[in-house]
């Protein structure tokens, strides 16, 4: 090395050498943006909730039933010192919850003032989809009580409808639990 080089000139030389060596490296394919969510099942339908809208997933906890609430409000559980209302999501939408208790899970949602557990038939863990494969669902396909909370779908072996727990917590029907 030439000692008469300034620090800046030396850095430029190092940069040029690195660029020459990097030219021989294989190029990586362009990275597709992915979308990730928690996959779950309600009855015969498959859903995926954005990861940012589910705090955690629990086995069905023990809960205490509450008087004077709608039948889909299962009760309240103690989650690390916090009271977690357990809501039967199937029941809320007018369907039967799976009889297989060991598969049931609770999706914990914490949004603004709402802290609630959504009881679902089964959870399939983290699901990844290419962001550009999200299909917005035509209005004529969005019928029934789920329509307000479904934001689109991803297609694989089956259709995964994108369900928004945050939208659910903003719903007056969901927040009105008293009989």
Buried (B, 14 or more C-beta within 10 A) or exposed (E): EEEEEEEEEEEEEEEEEEEEEEEEEEEEEEEEEEBEBBBBBBEEBBBBBBEEBBBEBBEBBEBEEBEEBBEBBBBBBEBEEEEBBBBBBBBBBEBEBBEEEEBBBBBBBBBEEBBBBBBBBBBBEEBEBEEEBBEEBEEEEBEEEBEBBBBBBBEEEEBBBBBBBBBBBBEEEBEEBEE
